[in-house]
C-alpha cells in the first residue's frame, strides 16, 4: 500500500473523529471526504484503519445521496455520538457565567489548570464536547472567548504532547508513520510550546516520516 494513500486515509479518519471542533462541521468535512476519497485505494486504506469501516459507509451514503451534505447517519457518528454534548443544551446561568469568568482569570496553562476547569460542575455537564459547546455559549463575549481560547489551545497542546510521546515510544509501523504525517501540522504548532523536550520529540517525528515517498 502506498504511503501517501495511507496518509490521506488517516487524515480523513482524523477529520471524521474531530468534526466537532472543525468550523463548518459536517458540511465542511463531508466535502473533503468526497474530494479526497476519489481514489479507490484510499477507501481500501480506510478499511484497514480502526473505525474506518464507519467512515466508508458514511462516504458511500454521501455519494448515493442517502445522507445530505450537512449531516451524518446517527449510527455512524464517531465515538457512538458521545462527542455531541449531554442533551442539556448550550446555556449557562448568570451565576455559572460569572463562575466561569472567575476561573478563567485564575487559569494556568498546566495539566492541573486544565483539570480544574474540567471539574467545574457545569463544564462537566457539557460532556466530551465541552470546549466547543462553551465556545458557542461565549460567541458574543469576545473578551471571555479570548480567555477560553487559551484553555482550548492548552487542551490541544497536551493532547498533541501525549500523542507524540506515544508515537515515538512505539515501533515505527506504516500506520504510525501515516498518523504522524497526518497530524504533523498539529505537532509543529503545539510541541514547541514544551521547550527543548517538545522540539526534540518534534525532530524525532520528522525523522520518522523523512522516508515518505
Secondary structure, DSSP 8 states (H G I E B T S, - for coil): --HHHHHHHHHHHHHHHHGGGSTTHHHHHHHHHHHHT-SHHHHHHHHTSTTHHHHHHHHHHHHHTSS-TT---GGG-GGGGTTS--SS-S---HHHHHHHHHHHHH--SSHHHHHHHHTSHHHHHTGGGHHHHHHHHTTT-HHHHHHHHHHHHHHHHHHHHHHHHHHHHS---HHHHHHHHHTHHHHHHHGGGGHHHHHHHHHHHHHHTTT--
